[in-house]
C-alpha cells in the first residue's frame, strides 16, 4: 500500500491496524502508523478495541459447551418461534 504522505489518514490507519494483526508491516509503515496513533485518539481507541475484539473472538472459537448442558424448554420455544417467524418472512 504505497502512501505518499508521511502521515496516514484515519481510514488508512484503521486498515493498517487490521493488517498488522495478520502480517508484519514494513518498518517505514510501522513508524508512520505509530506517529498517526500518537496524534489521533480515535485511531488509538480503534487499535485497542480491535485487539480486544480479536481476543474475544478467539476465546469464543476456543470455547466448548459441555455436552450435558440442557437448554430450558421456554428458551427452546422462543428460539423456535423466532426461527419460524424469520422463515415466514
C-alpha positions in Angstrom: 0.0 0.0 0.0 2.2 2.9 -1.2 1.3 6.1 0.6 3.0 9.4 -0.3 2.1 11.4 2.8 4.3 11.0 5.8 1.2 10.5 8.0 -1.8 8.4 7.2 -5.4 9.5 7.3 -7.7 7.6 9.7 -9.1 5.3 7.0 -5.6 4.2 6.0 -4.6 3.9 9.7 -7.5 1.6 10.6 -6.8 -0.6 7.6 -3.2 -0.9 8.6 -4.2 -1.7 12.2 -6.2 -4.6 10.9 -3.5 -5.7 8.5 -0.8 -5.7 11.2 -2.8 -8.3 13.1 -2.2 -10.7 10.2 1.3 -9.7 8.9 4.3 -7.7 9.8 4.2 -4.2 8.3 7.3 -2.6 6.7 9.4 -0.6 9.2 8.6 2.7 7.5 4.9 1.9 7.6 5.1 0.9 11.3 6.7 4.3 12.1 4.1 6.2 10.2 1.3 4.3 11.9 2.9 4.8 15.3 3.1 8.6 14.6 -0.6 8.7 13.5 -1.6 6.8 16.6 0.3 9.3 18.8 -1.7 12.1 17.2 -5.1 10.5 16.8 -7.1 9.4 19.9 -9.8 7.9 17.8 -7.5 5.6 16.0 -5.7 4.7 19.3 -9.1 3.7 20.7 -9.8 1.7 17.5 -6.5 -0.1 17.8 -7.2 -1.1 21.5 -10.8 -2.2 20.6 -9.5 -4.2 17.6 -7.1 -6.2 19.8 -9.9 -6.7 22.4 -12.4 -8.0 19.8 -9.8 -10.3 18.2 -9.1 -11.8 21.6 -12.7 -12.2 22.5 -13.4 -13.8 19.1 -10.6 -16.3 19.6 -11.9 -17.1 23.1 -15.3 -17.8 21.6 -13.9 -20.1 18.9 -12.0 -22.0 21.6 -15.0 -22.3 24.0 -16.7 -25.6 24.1 -20.2 -26.0 25.6 -20.3 -29.0 27.9 -22.3 -31.9 26.4 -24.6 -32.1 29.4 -25.9 -28.5 29.1 -29.7 -28.5 28.5 -31.5 -25.5 27.1 -34.7 -24.7 29.1 -37.9 -25.5 27.3 -39.0 -21.9 27.4 -35.8 -20.8 25.7 -36.1 -23.6 23.1 -39.7 -22.4 22.4 -38.6 -18.7 22.0 -35.8 -19.7 19.6 -38.2 -21.9 17.6 -40.7 -19.1 17.3 -38.1 -16.7 16.2 -36.9 -19.2 13.5 -40.4 -19.8 12.4 -41.2 -16.1 12.1 -38.0 -15.5 10.2 -38.6 -18.3 7.7 -42.2 -17.0 7.1 -40.9 -13.6 6.0 
